[in-house]
Amino acid sequence: MTLLAAGLWSCSGDELWDQPGTKADGAISFNVGVESSPAQRAVTRAGASDPYYAMQAGTQVRLRVDGIWKRKSATVPVSQKTTCKTLAAQSGSQVNELSFQDSEMLYWDDYGTGDPDNADSRAAGLSILGVAVDGKDAAPAVADDAAWESLDWNLVTDGTDVLSGDIIVSNNLTAYKFAERNYDESRKMVFIHPLSKITVNLKAGEGFTSGTVGATTFKFENDPTVTLTNATTLAAIADPDNDYALTKGTVSIKNANAQSDGSKATLIAGTTSTTDETITVIKQAVVYPGTQLGATDDDVIAVVNADDNIYYIRAKEIHDAITAKGGHTDFKTLAGYNYIINITVNKTGIRITATVTSWTSVDSEEVHPVINVNTHVGDDGGDKPSSEFNRFAFWRSESIGSDYQHEATPAVGIDGTTDWSATTTLYWTHHNQHYHFRGIFPVGTVVKTSGGRQVVEVANGPYDAATFPSNFVMGMPEFSGDDYMCDNEDHAHVDMRTAGICARTSAINLNFRYMMSRVEVKLTSSEPGAKDYVDLKDCMVELVNAGTDGNVLLSDRSALVTLDDQTYKLNGASGSQVHYDDVIVPQTLVNTDSSNKVRFKITVYTGTITDYDVYYADVAPIKVKASGASVSAPVDAWESGVHYVYNLKITKTEIKATASLTDWKTVEASEDVWF
């Protein structure tokens, strides 16, 4: 999804109406930025880290701007269309300016902005629609007004220029008011992807040594072909019964969605990059939402031809990732999602990668919490894994709750696979033996016994974005489908999630994730000079009634608070006095005793150390802001692996907390290739 920041600016008011030759309050102009996470459905909040990258220079944007002007008609909209193009972004900038020809410019007075008789309509604001394809010098042709509601849109199926089908649309500005023309949030256009994307990352592996295609160590001799089909033989690719990609339908710019007409096609993914240093060839395809990515785990979803070596890609790995992500029905694609399938192609087999689950970000919706203001108190007194994830401690036990032993320290290869050659080789002693496995990183993390349970002691502390991990991560086996069932010595089915994993030849997938919560607080106030402005140059943010120490259990990765009801001072990030970023022991925020719940205490020093104001704001329950596809989020607790962002606006009379849910919505499967 992309965001378009629309800057509608001007210089004066209604008095310009009677001045001949004057365009009331100037031209309507725009700035454009593309959000760096295409699948994200969250409007950026003031104070958040900049999530934009610039559109390609020369991209044409088609706009329709509607309003009502009583002098012309009390009910019929004044509707005007125009086009503009993006200019090259300045160095370091994440937005583009837009270039208009003189004949294409729109002016506020085109909609009666300066007409005194148009006050009611002017207050109702303008409705703005937009459409573009990033990088294309011609916007999609919208032939008439009806096409803004239903635009015929066929996608590319032959692999050529596949991203030309990646249309983006905007409909969020339905009441853009003249009085709000200088407010960034009010004039911001949100462009979204109404379609779905499928990305296949191909990496040449062992056996591909003589090619020239790609920038990785191993290369292909020819550009591989990736065909999206359910065919299980080469001859069956031509059978229409094996087509599953939805490629025809209509796009509604007005409603910001896409609707397939049900037509299915065999689709060849197009090459979008051969210059990545870790991926040999990146293949992509754009499809309509509702495209079925295999009905069962064993269904073929793609056929890869790499230098005449044929590989059939099954749906299991992407199904596992979709199930973990949630929000889907029957493994059908959703609008704004990018489904990434990672494949290392070896002439002798496949390689499965393990990844670390990055922070899931949760911001609160804007609320108005209860505030206690003391004018004078007292008298004297990140995500990755990266190259740093190169080795982890491997623990195992025959009991899920205790007796875990650190028995090996395997290395992690540059491609994410596990290398056991430099450590102890582990075996099952017999077929019916069951083990529970855990992975811990960093390797030196201390495991202790507390209350008969093995735990890692944790404590609140600063978040360090430059260090991986910012705190420790723990891995547990990941199961999907019926993989968690096996037979015991009596030939009865047992659940390996509780009984342990039985002897097997297939790989054990350890899913690592962060064990702490990440809490980020950003303070803002009104503009300097405003009556309610608060100078934040010297302030302190604390958690009161909070847990500061705890234990993370090896048995299930749950966290227990061991030191509660404490006051904890948050740490400023990068020396900032109004930006705080910490890792916090996962904990419940709302206790049965409402007077003892976790709260923010913000102390703003207004002079000396004895002259300060104190503000209080509750941290829960969190009201999650809607952001496209529903995403489950905690409302009364800070959970492990979740990044909570609080945007607190402090004025002399209130604190305003801005809250929304940020979810990258990228579904990425581990690697899988089948012959």
HELIX and SHEET records of a PDB file:
HELIX    1   1 ASP A   14  ASP A   18  5                                   5    
HELIX    2   2 ASP A  102  GLU A  104  5                                   3    
HELIX    3   3 TRP A  108  TYR A  111  5                                   4    
HELIX    4   4 PRO A  116  ASN A  118  5                                   3    
HELIX    5   5 ALA A  119  ALA A  124  1                                   6    
HELIX    6   6 ASP A  145  TRP A  148  5                                   4    
HELIX    7   7 VAL A  162  GLY A  165  5                                   4    
HELIX    8   8 PHE A  178  GLU A  180  5                                   3    
HELIX    9   9 ALA A  235  ALA A  238  5                                   4    
HELIX   10  10 PRO A  240  ASN A  242  5                                   3    
HELIX   11  11 LYS A  316  LYS A  325  1                                  10    
HELIX   12  12 MET A  496  ALA A  499  1                                   4    
HELIX   13  13 ALA A  573  GLY A  575  5                                   3    
HELIX   14  14 SER A  594  ASN A  596  5                                   3    
SHEET    1   A 9 THR A   2  ALA A   5  0                                        
SHEET    2   A 9 LYS A 188  ILE A 192 -1                                        
SHEET    3   A 9 ILE A 168  TYR A 176 -1                                        
SHEET    4   A 9 LEU A 126  ALA A 132 -1                                        
SHEET    5   A 9 GLN A  60  TRP A  69 -1                                        
SHEET    6   A 9 SER A  73  THR A  86 -1                                        
SHEET    7   A 9 VAL A  95  SER A  99 -1                                        
SHEET    8   A 9 ASN A  31  GLU A  35 -1                                        
SHEET    9   A 9 TYR A  52  TYR A  53 -1                                        
SHEET    1   B 3 LEU A 151  ASP A 152  0                                        
SHEET    2   B 3 GLY A 249  SER A 252 -1                                        
SHEET    3   B 3 ASN A 257  SER A 260 -1                                        
SHEET    1   C 5 GLY A 270  SER A 273  0                                        
SHEET    2   C 5 VAL A 281  VAL A 287 -1                                        
SHEET    3   C 5 SER A 196  ALA A 204 -1                                        
SHEET    4   C 5 ASN A 338  VAL A 345  1                                        
SHEET    5   C 5 THR A 666  ALA A 669  1                                        
SHEET    1   D 4 LEU A 267  ILE A 268  0                                        
SHEET    2   D 4 THR A 225  LEU A 228 -1                                        
SHEET    3   D 4 VAL A 300  ALA A 306 -1                                        
SHEET    4   D 4 ASN A 309  ARG A 314 -1                                        
SHEET    1   E 2 ALA A 245  LEU A 246  0                                        
SHEET    2   E 2 LYS A 264  ALA A 265 -1                                        
SHEET    1   F 6 VAL A 356  THR A 357  0                                        
SHEET    2   F 6 LEU A 510  TYR A 514  1                                        
SHEET    3   F 6 VAL A 473  PRO A 477 -1                                        
SHEET    4   F 6 HIS A 436  PHE A 441 -1                                        
SHEET    5   F 6 ALA A 393  SER A 397 -1                                        
SHEET    6   F 6 GLN A 405  ALA A 408 -1                                        
SHEET    1   G 6 GLY A 461  PRO A 462  0                                        
SHEET    2   G 6 HIS A 579  ILE A 584 -1                                        
SHEET    3   G 6 SER A 517  THR A 524 -1                                        
SHEET    4   G 6 VAL A 642  ILE A 650  1                                        
SHEET    5   G 6 THR A 360  ASP A 363  1                                        
SHEET    6   G 6 LEU A 661  THR A 662 -1                                        
SHEET    1   H 2 ALA A 411  VAL A 412  0                                        
SHEET    2   H 2 THR A 418  ASP A 419 -1                                        
SHEET    1   I 4 LYS A 448  SER A 450  0                                        
SHEET    2   I 4 ARG A 453  ALA A 459 -1                                        
SHEET    3   I 4 ASP A 549  LEU A 553 -1                                        
SHEET    4   I 4 ALA A 559  LEU A 563 -1                                        
SHEET    1   J 5 GLY A 461  PRO A 462  0                                        
SHEET    2   J 5 HIS A 579  ILE A 584 -1                                        
SHEET    3   J 5 SER A 517  THR A 524 -1                                        
SHEET    4   J 5 VAL A 642  ILE A 650  1                                        
SHEET    5   J 5 ILE A 655  THR A 658 -1                                        
SHEET    1   K 2 MET A 485  ASP A 487  0                                        
SHEET    2   K 2 HIS A 493  ASP A 495 -1                                        
SHEET    1   L 4 GLN A 566  LYS A 569  0                                        
SHEET    2   L 4 CYS A 539  ALA A 546 -1                                        
SHEET    3   L 4 ARG A 599  TYR A 605 -1                                        
SHEET    4   L 4 TYR A 612  ASP A 618 -1                                        
SHEET    1   M 2 GLN A 587  THR A 588  0                                        
SHEET    2   M 2 ALA A 637  TRP A 638 -1                                        
END                                                                             
